[in-house]
Amino acid sequence: MKSTGIVRKVDELGRIVLPIELRRTLDIGEKDAVEIYVDGSSIVLKKYRPTCIFCDSIRDVGVFKGKNICPKCLRELRGEK
């Protein structure tokens, strides 16, 4: 993991502010979803990108009955080629 040298304090509601330089670098805009992971004693933030529940593809993922699915897997489920 690479250190950015940026230190932020957690406020009374448990929030931190991601600096604009970091958000620009990672293409994180207002209202974008961010995933939170725990790796040992580290917290990892990652911009959320929906993936297909079957093949983990990120291309053209849509929602079908509340689940993320790509067009290819949807065609397979329908029995199409």
C-alpha positions in Angstrom: 0.0 0.0 0.0 1.3 3.5 -0.9 1.1 6.3 1.7 -0.3 9.6 0.5 0.9 11.5 3.5 -2.6 12.8 4.1 -4.0 12.6 7.7 -7.6 13.4 8.6 -9.4 13.2 11.9 -12.7 11.4 12.4 -15.5 13.7 13.4 -18.1 13.1 16.2 -20.3 11.3 13.7 -17.6 9.0 12.5 -17.0 10.8 9.2 -13.8 11.7 7.4 -13.3 13.9 4.4 -11.5 12.6 1.3 -9.4 15.4 -0.1 -10.3 16.7 -3.6 -7.0 15.7 -5.0 -7.6 12.1 -4.0 -11.2 12.1 -5.3 -10.0 13.5 -8.6 -7.3 10.9 -8.9 -9.7 8.1 -8.2 -12.6 9.6 -10.2 -14.9 9.7 -7.2 -17.6 12.4 -7.5 -20.3 13.7 -5.3 -23.0 11.0 -4.6 -20.7 8.2 -5.9 -20.8 5.0 -3.9 -17.6 3.8 -2.1 -17.0 0.3 -0.9 -15.4 -0.3 2.4 -13.1 -3.3 3.0 -11.1 -4.4 6.0 -7.7 -6.0 5.4 -6.2 -7.0 8.8 -6.0 -3.7 10.7 -6.4 -1.6 7.6 -9.5 0.0 6.1 -9.6 0.1 2.3 -11.9 2.4 0.4 -12.7 1.6 -3.3 -15.1 3.3 -5.7 -18.1 1.0 -6.1 -18.6 -0.5 -9.6 -21.4 -2.9 -9.9 -20.4 -6.4 -11.2 -22.4 -9.3 -12.6 -23.3 -11.8 -9.8 -22.3 -14.7 -12.1 -19.1 -13.7 -14.0 -18.0 -10.5 -12.2 -18.0 -8.5 -15.5 -18.3 -4.7 -15.2 -19.5 -4.1 -18.8 -23.0 -3.0 -19.3 -24.2 -4.4 -16.0 -27.9 -3.9 -15.4 -30.3 -4.9 -12.6 -32.7 -7.9 -13.1 -35.0 -8.8 -10.2 -32.8 -6.8 -7.8 -29.5 -8.5 -8.9 -26.7 -7.1 -11.0 -26.3 -9.1 -14.2 -24.5 -8.6 -17.5 -26.2 -9.0 -20.9 -24.3 -12.2 -21.7 -25.3 -14.0 -18.5 -28.9 -12.7 -18.9 -29.0 -14.3 -22.4 -27.7 -17.6 -21.0 -30.3 -17.6 -18.3 -33.0 -17.1 -20.9 -31.5 -20.0 -23.0 -30.5 -17.7 -25.8 -27.2 -17.8 -27.6 
